[in-house]
Amino acid sequence: MKKLAITLIGIFGLVAFAQEESGDTTKFKFGSTEFIIINGDTTMVDGEVEQDKNITVTPDKDELTYWGGFDVGVGIMMNSSFQNSFNSPHLDLDPAQSFSYNFNFAETRIRIVKDYFGIVTGLGFTNARYGLNDNRMRLAATTDSTWGYQDTTLVTGFSKNQLRVNYFNVPLLFQINTSKDPDKNFHIAFGAIGGVRIGSNMKYKYDVLGGQRKDKEKGKYNLNPLCDRF
């Protein structure tokens, strides 16, 4: 009986400590623990990886791409000559109500010289808002003209009279990285961002008897269907 017990223990010990080799990978089990050794550098114990600190890890290219994200900017209206110069009072902007939200939700980088030089592109969305300085001014437009007029029916004026424009954007940027390590990298990008207008409207907010009222009037207002930034 004693010999039988010893033989069984030896068999279970052999099963519990099993080794398998395949190319540069070695696997072996000891009890319920599995060890995986790859090139003698990486060891996995119970599903957790222990990696040699001397191994150089190449970062994914998305770690060194900086288009995606969210930002807020100042809104400035420009004429066809790209100048902030208008002789019309209805285009006099209130800086406190003129700003933009940019949400860049897709990005990719084409490597040119490893991770140091590349072309960045992607997709983004912009909601630009332009508040009118005259709190009684409304905008109106035909196919070739845009003008403003004062709403004399208002008691206290508009608390908000704002032109809102939405764009889809596509960047084409040349990017320079100083390091492959995202934690040490300094980057700079320059190029152009093209946008397509997908909607625009005037939003009005004002007091009425018993509360507040909000109006939204959709229109193109002779806005350029394309926009670009450099």
C-alpha positions as CSV (number, residue, x, y, z in Angstrom):
1,M,0.0,0.0,0.0
2,K,2.9,2.3,0.8
3,K,4.5,1.6,-2.6
4,L,1.2,2.3,-4.4
5,A,0.9,5.7,-2.7
6,I,4.5,6.7,-3.6
7,T,3.9,5.6,-7.2
8,L,0.7,7.7,-7.5
9,I,2.4,10.8,-6.1
10,G,5.2,10.4,-8.7
11,I,2.7,10.2,-11.5
12,F,0.7,13.3,-10.3
13,G,4.0,15.2,-9.9
14,L,5.0,14.3,-13.5
15,V,1.6,15.6,-14.8
16,A,1.8,18.7,-12.7
17,F,5.2,19.7,-13.9
18,A,4.9,19.5,-17.7
19,Q,7.1,21.4,-20.2
20,E,6.6,22.3,-23.8
21,E,9.0,24.0,-26.2
22,S,8.1,25.7,-29.5
23,G,10.6,27.8,-31.3
24,D,11.7,30.6,-29.0
25,T,8.8,30.0,-26.6
26,T,9.0,27.7,-23.6
27,K,5.9,26.7,-21.5
28,F,5.8,24.7,-18.4
29,K,3.3,24.1,-15.5
30,F,4.0,23.5,-11.9
31,G,0.8,22.6,-10.1
32,S,-1.9,25.2,-11.1
33,T,0.7,27.8,-12.2
34,E,1.7,28.2,-15.9
35,F,5.0,29.8,-16.9
36,I,5.6,31.2,-20.4
37,I,9.2,32.3,-21.4
38,I,9.6,34.1,-24.8
39,N,13.2,34.7,-26.0
40,G,14.3,34.5,-22.4
41,D,13.1,38.1,-21.9
42,T,9.3,37.9,-21.1
43,T,7.8,35.7,-18.4
44,M,4.1,35.2,-17.8
45,V,3.0,33.9,-14.4
46,D,-0.7,33.2,-13.8
47,G,-1.7,35.4,-16.7
48,E,0.5,38.4,-15.6
49,V,3.4,39.5,-17.7
50,E,6.8,40.2,-16.2
51,Q,9.0,42.0,-18.8
52,D,12.7,42.7,-18.8
53,K,13.3,46.4,-18.3
54,N,16.1,46.3,-21.0
55,I,13.6,45.4,-23.8
56,T,12.9,48.4,-26.2
57,V,9.2,48.6,-26.8
58,T,8.1,50.3,-30.1
59,P,5.1,52.6,-29.3
60,D,1.9,52.3,-31.4
61,K,1.7,55.1,-33.9
62,D,-1.5,56.5,-32.3
63,E,0.4,57.3,-29.1
64,L,2.4,59.9,-31.1
65,T,-0.6,61.4,-33.0
66,Y,-2.1,64.5,-31.5
67,W,-5.2,65.4,-33.6
68,G,-7.9,63.6,-31.5
69,G,-9.4,65.5,-28.6
70,F,-11.6,68.4,-27.5
71,D,-10.8,72.1,-27.4
72,V,-12.5,75.5,-27.1
73,G,-11.6,78.6,-29.2
74,V,-12.5,82.2,-29.8
75,G,-14.9,82.9,-32.7
76,I,-14.0,85.6,-35.2
77,M,-16.0,86.4,-38.3
78,M,-14.1,87.2,-41.5
79,N,-15.1,88.5,-44.9
80,S,-14.3,87.1,-48.3
81,S,-10.8,88.7,-48.1
82,F,-10.1,86.9,-44.8
83,Q,-10.2,90.2,-42.9
84,N,-12.2,91.0,-39.7
85,S,-13.5,94.2,-41.2
86,F,-17.2,95.0,-41.7
87,N,-19.1,98.3,-42.2
88,S,-22.4,96.8,-41.2
89,P,-23.5,97.1,-37.5
90,H,-25.3,93.8,-37.7
91,L,-22.0,92.0,-38.0
92,D,-20.5,93.7,-34.9
93,L,-19.7,90.8,-32.6
94,D,-19.9,90.4,-28.9
95,P,-16.7,88.6,-27.9
96,A,-18.4,87.1,-24.8
97,Q,-20.8,85.2,-27.0
98,S,-18.4,84.3,-29.8
99,F,-16.5,81.1,-29.4
100,S,-16.3,77.6,-30.9
101,Y,-16.2,73.9,-29.7
102,N,-14.0,71.5,-31.6
103,F,-14.3,67.7,-31.2
104,N,-11.8,65.6,-33.1
105,F,-13.0,62.0,-33.0
106,A,-10.8,60.2,-35.6
107,E,-7.1,60.4,-36.3
108,T,-4.4,58.5,-38.1
109,R,-0.7,59.2,-38.9
110,I,1.3,58.1,-41.9
111,R,4.9,57.5,-41.0
112,I,7.5,59.1,-43.3
113,V,10.7,58.7,-41.3
114,K,10.0,56.2,-38.6
115,D,8.1,58.0,-35.8
116,Y,9.9,61.3,-36.2
117,F,8.2,62.7,-39.3
118,G,4.7,61.9,-40.6
119,I,1.4,63.1,-42.1
120,V,-1.6,63.4,-39.8
121,T,-5.2,63.3,-40.9
122,G,-8.6,62.4,-39.5
123,L,-12.1,63.8,-38.9
124,G,-13.4,66.5,-36.6
125,F,-16.6,68.5,-35.8
126,T,-16.8,72.2,-35.1
127,N,-19.7,74.2,-33.6
128,A,-18.9,77.9,-34.1
129,R,-21.0,80.6,-32.4
130,Y,-21.1,84.3,-33.2
131,G,-23.0,86.6,-30.8
132,L,-24.3,89.9,-32.1
133,N,-23.3,93.0,-30.1
134,D,-26.6,94.8,-30.6
135,N,-29.1,93.0,-28.3
136,R,-32.1,93.9,-30.5
137,M,-30.6,92.9,-33.8
138,R,-32.1,90.1,-35.9
139,L,-30.5,88.6,-39.1
140,A,-32.3,88.1,-42.4
141,A,-31.0,86.9,-45.7
142,T,-31.9,86.2,-49.4
143,T,-29.9,84.2,-51.9
144,D,-27.3,87.0,-52.4
145,S,-27.7,89.3,-49.4
146,T,-27.5,89.2,-45.6
147,W,-28.7,92.1,-43.4
148,G,-29.8,93.0,-39.9
149,Y,-32.7,94.9,-38.5
150,Q,-33.7,95.9,-34.9
151,D,-36.6,94.1,-33.3
152,T,-38.5,97.0,-31.7
153,T,-41.2,94.7,-30.2
154,L,-38.8,93.6,-27.5
155,V,-39.1,95.0,-24.0
156,T,-35.7,94.2,-22.7
157,G,-33.8,93.1,-25.8
158,F,-32.3,89.7,-26.5
159,S,-30.3,87.9,-23.8
160,K,-28.9,85.9,-26.7
161,N,-28.9,86.5,-30.4
162,Q,-26.3,84.2,-31.8
163,L,-25.4,82.8,-35.2
164,R,-24.4,79.1,-35.0
165,V,-22.6,77.2,-37.7
166,N,-21.6,73.5,-37.7
167,Y,-18.7,72.0,-39.8
168,F,-17.1,68.6,-40.5
169,N,-13.4,69.0,-40.6
170,V,-10.5,67.0,-42.2
171,P,-6.9,68.0,-41.3
172,L,-3.8,67.5,-43.4
173,L,-0.8,68.2,-41.1
174,F,2.9,67.6,-41.3
175,Q,4.0,66.5,-37.8
176,I,7.5,66.4,-36.2
177,N,8.2,64.3,-33.1
178,T,11.5,64.7,-31.1
179,S,11.2,61.3,-29.4
180,K,9.6,57.9,-29.8
181,D,8.8,57.9,-26.1
182,P,5.4,59.6,-25.7
183,D,6.4,60.8,-22.2
184,K,9.5,62.6,-23.5
185,N,8.2,63.7,-26.9
186,F,7.9,67.3,-28.0
187,H,5.9,67.7,-31.1
188,I,4.9,70.3,-33.6
189,A,2.5,70.1,-36.5
190,F,1.6,72.5,-39.4
191,G,-0.6,72.4,-42.4
192,A,-4.3,73.0,-43.3
193,I,-7.7,72.0,-41.9
194,G,-10.5,72.0,-44.3
195,G,-14.2,72.1,-43.3
196,V,-17.6,71.6,-44.9
197,R,-20.6,73.5,-43.4
198,I,-23.4,71.0,-42.5
199,G,-25.9,73.5,-41.0
200,S,-26.4,77.0,-39.6
201,N,-29.1,78.9,-37.7
202,M,-29.8,82.0,-35.6
203,K,-30.8,81.4,-32.0
204,Y,-32.7,84.0,-30.1
205,K,-33.5,84.1,-26.4
206,Y,-35.6,86.8,-24.8
207,D,-38.1,87.6,-22.1
208,V,-41.8,87.4,-22.6
209,L,-44.7,87.9,-20.2
210,G,-44.5,85.0,-17.8
211,G,-41.1,83.7,-18.7
212,Q,-38.5,83.3,-21.5
213,R,-38.8,82.3,-25.1
214,K,-36.3,80.7,-27.4
215,D,-36.5,80.9,-31.2
216,K,-34.3,79.1,-33.8
217,E,-34.3,80.2,-37.4
218,K,-32.4,78.0,-39.8
219,G,-30.7,79.5,-42.8
220,K,-27.5,79.7,-44.9
221,Y,-27.0,83.5,-44.3
222,N,-24.6,83.5,-47.3
223,L,-22.0,81.7,-45.3
224,N,-19.2,80.1,-47.2
225,P,-19.9,76.3,-47.6
226,L,-16.2,75.6,-47.1
227,C,-13.8,76.9,-44.5
228,D,-10.1,76.4,-43.9
229,R,-7.6,77.0,-41.2
230,F,-3.8,77.2,-41.4
